[in-house]
């Protein structure tokens, strides 16, 4: 079974994301941001057992979201994000790959 790694349990109802896998929190509540090294260690420690078939759901403090997404991308070469679709009031998958980013870079350069 896949897991859904949530960057922060920030008081939202994430139950609709459960259809993608078991909900697993990286952080809960307030996260001390005085030390970026501490945040990086905390995120890496929680994501050490993540697998390519798992998902990342971004919530809460932006620094934790960025560190988690970068770590995930470094580890797997892509990020399977779950994003909340307000119109549908449900989650959907958004895949970010190196190929996506290279394509965007080409579009920007060639304007």
Backbone as ProteinMPNN parsed JSONL, in Angstrom:
{"seq_chain_A": "XXXXXXXXXXXXXXXXXXXXXXXXXXXXXXXXXXXXXXXXXXXXXXXXXXXXXXXXXXXXXXXXXXXXXXXXXXXXXXXXXXXXXXXXXXXXXXXXXXXXXXXXXXXXXXX", "coords_chain_A": {"N_chain_A": [[0.836, -1.181, 0.0], [0.51, 2.214, -0.798], [1.895, 5.245, 0.612], [0.937, 8.431, 1.893], [2.701, 11.157, 2.337], [2.506, 13.818, 4.424], [3.399, 17.131, 4.683], [2.888, 18.779, 6.899], [0.797, 18.458, 9.678], [-1.598, 20.427, 9.838], [-4.065, 20.966, 10.945], [-6.004, 20.578, 9.006], [-8.531, 18.732, 7.212], [-7.59, 15.794, 5.997], [-8.678, 13.504, 5.054], [-9.76, 12.767, 2.55], [-7.549, 12.249, 1.049], [-6.767, 9.778, 1.756], [-7.494, 7.714, 0.048], [-5.392, 7.453, -1.653], [-3.416, 6.341, -0.176], [-1.865, 5.345, 2.968], [-1.981, 7.792, 5.461], [0.716, 9.747, 6.484], [2.513, 11.726, 8.657], [4.947, 14.252, 8.308], [5.72, 16.469, 9.826], [4.206, 17.952, 12.735], [2.011, 20.463, 13.778], [3.492, 23.465, 15.1], [6.642, 24.286, 13.702], [9.97, 24.603, 14.542], [11.995, 26.987, 13.078], [14.529, 28.003, 13.364], [16.89, 26.722, 12.802], [17.98, 25.654, 9.816], [19.352, 23.352, 9.17], [18.419, 21.554, 11.114], [15.739, 21.323, 10.37], [16.063, 20.174, 7.829], [17.212, 17.715, 8.569], [15.118, 16.605, 10.101], [13.082, 16.335, 8.148], [14.356, 14.597, 6.282], [14.75, 12.379, 7.917], [12.095, 11.549, 8.398], [11.318, 10.927, 5.816], [12.895, 8.846, 5.011], [12.027, 6.236, 4.52], [10.344, 6.473, 2.415], [8.899, 5.62, -0.75], [9.084, 5.295, -4.367], [6.45, 4.971, -5.301], [4.891, 6.274, -3.492], [3.242, 9.27, -2.211], [3.513, 12.872, -1.984], [2.161, 15.33, -0.017], [1.703, 18.659, 0.185], [1.653, 20.889, 2.858], [1.261, 23.458, 5.251], [4.121, 25.075, 6.731], [6.179, 26.827, 4.475], [8.952, 26.435, 4.181], [9.394, 23.823, 5.117], [7.856, 22.459, 3.238], [9.279, 23.012, 0.849], [11.828, 21.89, 1.407], [11.091, 19.203, 1.774], [10.03, 18.556, -0.783], [12.296, 18.987, -2.41], [14.087, 17.097, -1.33], [12.68, 14.757, -1.891], [12.622, 14.857, -4.704], [15.371, 14.694, -5.224], [15.862, 12.149, -4.218], [14.228, 10.415, -5.787], [14.073, 11.439, -8.385], [11.785, 12.496, -9.35], [8.628, 13.944, -8.349], [5.733, 12.92, -6.851], [3.102, 14.645, -6.35], [0.283, 15.358, -4.286], [-2.409, 17.336, -4.845], [-4.862, 19.621, -3.718], [-7.938, 19.953, -5.23], [-9.939, 22.539, -5.437], [-12.38, 23.015, -6.728], [-13.42, 20.46, -7.263], [-13.312, 19.507, -4.735], [-11.488, 17.567, -3.843], [-8.585, 15.412, -3.976], [-5.907, 15.346, -6.362], [-3.438, 13.847, -8.476], [-0.26, 15.236, -9.191], [2.406, 15.138, -11.184], [5.782, 15.83, -11.061], [8.565, 15.933, -12.986], [12.001, 15.54, -14.037], [12.102, 15.771, -16.786], [9.767, 17.291, -17.267], [10.561, 19.721, -16.127], [12.797, 20.388, -17.68], [11.562, 20.735, -20.154], [9.97, 22.984, -19.581], [11.995, 24.828, -19.089], [13.081, 25.037, -21.652], [10.896, 26.196, -22.982], [10.789, 28.688, -21.733], [13.296, 29.773, -22.379], [13.09, 29.935, -25.159], [10.96, 31.506, -25.456]], "CA_chain_A": [[0.0, 0.0, 0.0], [1.236, 3.477, -0.86], [1.75, 6.196, 1.717], [0.823, 9.851, 1.571], [3.489, 11.909, 3.308], [1.974, 15.167, 4.557], [4.488, 17.914, 5.253], [2.538, 19.271, 8.233], [-0.578, 18.281, 10.142], [-1.919, 21.803, 10.188], [-5.466, 21.098, 11.326], [-6.914, 20.367, 7.882], [-9.075, 17.385, 7.045], [-6.893, 15.149, 4.88], [-9.271, 12.171, 4.879], [-9.973, 12.447, 1.129], [-6.273, 11.796, 0.482], [-6.537, 8.392, 2.186], [-7.681, 6.766, -1.055], [-4.096, 7.302, -2.307], [-2.533, 5.572, 0.695], [-1.854, 5.609, 4.405], [-1.512, 9.136, 5.781], [1.903, 9.768, 7.335], [2.902, 13.12, 8.835], [6.371, 14.574, 8.435], [5.757, 17.321, 11.014], [2.891, 18.271, 13.298], [1.96, 21.736, 14.482], [4.529, 24.467, 14.9], [7.968, 23.754, 13.397], [10.995, 25.624, 14.798], [12.764, 27.229, 11.855], [15.769, 28.693, 13.673], [18.001, 25.982, 12.22], [17.619, 24.957, 8.586], [19.923, 22.006, 9.255], [17.517, 20.736, 11.926], [14.564, 21.056, 9.53], [16.48, 19.206, 6.798], [17.374, 16.415, 9.211], [13.786, 16.132, 10.47], [12.403, 15.904, 6.92], [15.047, 13.412, 5.751], [14.477, 11.266, 8.832], [10.714, 11.088, 8.178], [11.15, 10.439, 4.439], [13.885, 7.825, 4.689], [11.393, 4.998, 4.051], [9.454, 6.777, 1.288], [9.148, 4.846, -1.966], [8.637, 6.023, -5.563], [4.993, 4.879, -5.484], [4.246, 7.092, -2.476], [2.86, 10.63, -2.58], [3.846, 13.97, -1.097], [1.094, 16.31, 0.066], [2.298, 19.852, 0.782], [0.78, 21.611, 3.771], [1.965, 24.104, 6.35], [5.245, 25.978, 6.547], [6.778, 26.74, 3.15], [10.315, 25.893, 4.25], [9.271, 22.362, 5.225], [7.365, 21.991, 1.93], [10.377, 23.092, -0.12], [12.844, 20.895, 1.764], [10.53, 17.872, 1.503], [9.944, 18.359, -2.238], [13.656, 18.855, -2.939], [14.612, 15.809, -0.884], [11.95, 13.737, -2.654], [13.114, 14.921, -6.082], [16.742, 14.169, -5.193], [15.817, 10.712, -3.933], [13.531, 9.639, -6.814], [14.122, 12.045, -9.716], [10.459, 13.031, -9.632], [7.81, 14.124, -7.158], [4.304, 12.665, -7.02], [2.396, 15.511, -5.419], [-1.174, 15.373, -4.215], [-2.876, 18.707, -4.697], [-6.302, 19.708, -3.48], [-8.708, 20.627, -6.273], [-11.044, 23.19, -4.725], [-13.629, 22.864, -7.484], [-13.905, 19.089, -7.062], [-13.148, 19.21, -3.313], [-10.827, 16.269, -3.782], [-7.167, 15.466, -4.316], [-5.486, 14.757, -7.631], [-1.988, 13.684, -8.586], [0.502, 16.123, -10.061], [3.738, 14.556, -11.281], [6.846, 16.739, -11.479], [9.734, 15.148, -13.368], [13.086, 16.307, -14.631], [11.702, 16.055, -18.174], [8.837, 18.431, -17.193], [11.318, 20.934, -15.829], [13.626, 20.698, -18.846], [10.64, 21.245, -21.155], [9.637, 24.348, -19.187], [13.193, 25.64, -19.288], [13.141, 25.282, -23.092], [9.837, 27.145, -23.333], [11.169, 30.006, -21.233], [14.429, 30.258, -23.168], [12.682, 30.204, -26.539], [9.899, 32.477, -25.269]], "C_chain_A": [[0.886, 1.252, 0.0], [1.012, 4.276, 0.411], [1.616, 7.595, 1.147], [1.557, 10.592, 2.681], [3.007, 13.357, 3.29], [3.01, 16.012, 5.291], [4.165, 18.471, 6.634], [1.067, 19.017, 8.517], [-1.028, 19.623, 10.694], [-3.399, 21.996, 10.493], [-6.465, 20.949, 10.193], [-7.435, 18.931, 7.903], [-8.444, 16.775, 5.794], [-7.523, 13.805, 4.514], [-9.498, 11.801, 3.413], [-8.692, 11.994, 0.44], [-5.996, 10.335, 0.831], [-6.726, 7.378, 1.069], [-6.38, 6.541, -1.831], [-3.111, 6.5, -1.459], [-2.653, 5.995, 2.149], [-1.264, 6.995, 4.677], [-0.384, 9.061, 6.797], [2.379, 11.213, 7.429], [4.405, 13.254, 8.991], [6.572, 15.45, 9.669], [4.324, 17.534, 11.494], [2.988, 19.594, 14.04], [3.1, 22.667, 14.121], [5.883, 23.799, 14.685], [8.994, 24.851, 13.647], [11.913, 25.778, 13.584], [14.072, 27.968, 12.113], [16.966, 28.022, 12.999], [17.53, 25.209, 10.993], [18.175, 23.533, 8.594], [19.008, 21.069, 10.034], [16.278, 20.356, 11.124], [14.911, 20.01, 8.474], [16.622, 17.808, 7.389], [16.016, 15.808, 9.555], [13.046, 15.583, 9.252], [13.038, 14.629, 6.375], [14.777, 12.188, 6.614], [13.087, 10.686, 8.59], [10.518, 10.483, 6.794], [12.109, 9.31, 4.07], [13.269, 6.534, 4.149], [10.401, 5.245, 2.907], [9.891, 5.982, 0.064], [8.617, 5.609, -3.18], [7.121, 5.998, -5.765], [4.207, 5.7, -4.46], [3.975, 8.501, -2.998], [3.34, 11.63, -1.54], [2.714, 14.982, -1.175], [1.641, 17.51, 0.838], [1.271, 20.604, 1.61], [1.636, 22.279, 4.833], [3.112, 24.983, 5.893], [5.957, 25.753, 5.21], [8.167, 26.131, 3.17], [10.272, 24.367, 4.313], [8.805, 21.787, 3.895], [8.487, 21.952, 0.899], [11.422, 22.024, 0.163], [12.336, 19.489, 1.448], [10.481, 17.586, 0.005], [11.32, 18.192, -2.859], [14.273, 17.515, -2.57], [13.984, 14.678, -1.708], [12.467, 13.688, -4.087], [14.527, 14.356, -6.179], [16.737, 12.655, -5.054], [15.262, 9.901, -5.109], [13.61, 10.21, -8.23], [12.788, 12.565, -10.194], [9.709, 13.172, -8.31], [6.358, 13.874, -7.534], [3.581, 13.468, -5.949], [0.908, 15.198, -5.422], [-1.575, 16.812, -3.965], [-4.388, 18.707, -4.535], [-6.942, 20.529, -4.587], [-9.933, 21.217, -5.594], [-12.386, 22.956, -5.408], [-14.257, 21.489, -7.245], [-13.934, 18.694, -5.584], [-12.582, 17.806, -3.122], [-9.362, 16.461, -4.155], [-6.92, 14.836, -5.676], [-3.964, 14.723, -7.663], [-1.411, 14.689, -9.564], [1.935, 15.602, -10.044], [4.722, 15.596, -11.804], [8.084, 15.89, -11.736], [10.82, 16.071, -13.909], [12.739, 16.673, -16.072], [10.726, 17.237, -18.218], [9.606, 19.732, -17.037], [12.198, 21.359, -16.998], [12.759, 21.284, -19.97], [10.269, 22.7, -20.845], [10.803, 25.289, -19.405], [13.344, 26.003, -20.767], [12.102, 26.292, -23.542], [10.226, 28.564, -22.922], [12.304, 30.591, -22.074], [14.028, 30.688, -24.564], [11.495, 31.15, -26.629], [8.872, 32.532, -26.302]], "O_chain_A": [[1.885, 1.321, 0.717], [0.08, 4.026, 1.176], [2.117, 7.898, 0.063], [1.093, 10.647, 3.82], [3.09, 14.036, 2.266], [3.448, 15.658, 6.386], [5.064, 18.624, 7.46], [0.201, 19.323, 7.697], [-0.855, 19.911, 11.878], [-3.926, 23.094, 10.313], [-7.659, 21.171, 10.395], [-6.852, 18.046, 8.529], [-8.735, 17.194, 4.673], [-6.943, 13.047, 3.736], [-9.433, 10.621, 3.069], [-8.747, 11.414, -0.644], [-5.09, 9.723, 0.264], [-6.169, 6.282, 1.138], [-6.262, 5.569, -2.576], [-2.091, 6.033, -1.964], [-3.434, 6.878, 2.503], [-0.185, 7.329, 4.186], [-0.503, 8.405, 7.831], [2.623, 11.856, 6.408], [5.049, 12.482, 9.702], [7.48, 15.21, 10.465], [3.364, 17.323, 10.754], [3.912, 19.823, 14.821], [3.603, 22.663, 12.998], [6.235, 22.858, 15.396], [8.914, 25.919, 13.039], [12.525, 24.813, 13.128], [14.668, 28.505, 11.18], [17.945, 28.689, 12.665], [16.781, 24.239, 11.105], [17.537, 22.614, 8.081], [18.841, 19.911, 9.652], [15.818, 19.216, 11.183], [14.147, 19.07, 8.249], [16.199, 16.828, 6.776], [15.793, 14.619, 9.324], [12.457, 14.504, 9.309], [12.328, 13.68, 6.042], [14.596, 11.086, 6.096], [12.917, 9.467, 8.578], [9.656, 9.624, 6.608], [12.124, 8.867, 2.922], [13.922, 5.81, 3.398], [9.7, 4.326, 2.484], [11.074, 5.706, -0.135], [7.774, 6.491, -3.023], [6.57, 6.929, -6.352], [2.984, 5.804, -4.558], [4.42, 8.872, -4.084], [3.546, 11.29, -0.375], [2.349, 15.438, -2.259], [2.0, 17.388, 2.01], [0.176, 20.916, 1.143], [2.639, 21.711, 5.266], [3.078, 25.561, 4.807], [6.295, 24.621, 4.862], [8.524, 25.381, 2.261], [11.044, 23.698, 3.625], [9.297, 20.744, 3.464], [8.63, 20.974, 0.164], [11.855, 21.326, -0.754], [13.082, 18.671, 0.909], [10.849, 16.495, -0.43], [11.504, 17.351, -3.738], [14.91, 16.87, -3.403], [14.675, 13.765, -2.16], [12.721, 12.61, -4.625], [14.84, 13.62, -7.115], [17.522, 11.963, -5.702], [15.768, 8.817, -5.401], [13.246, 9.524, -9.185], [12.671, 13.028, -11.328], [10.099, 12.6, -7.292], [5.815, 14.53, -8.423], [3.459, 13.039, -4.802], [0.346, 14.818, -6.45], [-1.138, 17.432, -2.996], [-5.096, 17.9, -5.137], [-6.536, 21.661, -4.848], [-10.855, 20.492, -5.22], [-13.4, 22.729, -4.748], [-15.467, 21.372, -7.051], [-14.511, 17.668, -5.223], [-13.106, 16.988, -2.366], [-8.955, 17.537, -4.593], [-7.627, 13.917, -6.09], [-3.295, 15.481, -6.96], [-1.986, 14.96, -10.619], [2.598, 15.625, -9.007], [4.513, 16.174, -12.871], [8.591, 15.217, -10.838], [10.571, 17.242, -14.198], [13.054, 17.774, -16.524], [10.832, 18.092, -19.097], [9.337, 20.717, -17.725], [12.331, 22.551, -17.278], [13.176, 22.218, -20.655], [10.257, 23.546, -21.739], [10.621, 26.421, -19.855], [13.692, 27.136, -21.099], [12.383, 27.146, -24.382], [10.017, 29.519, -23.671], [12.273, 31.768, -22.435], [14.545, 31.67, -25.097], [11.076, 31.547, -27.716], [7.942, 33.333, -26.206]]}, "name": "protein", "num_of_chains": 1, "seq": "XXXXXXXXXXXXXXXXXXXXXXXXXXXXXXXXXXXXXXXXXXXXXXXXXXXXXXXXXXXXXXXXXXXXXXXXXXXXXXXXXXXXXXXXXXXXXXXXXXXXXXXXXXXXXXX"}
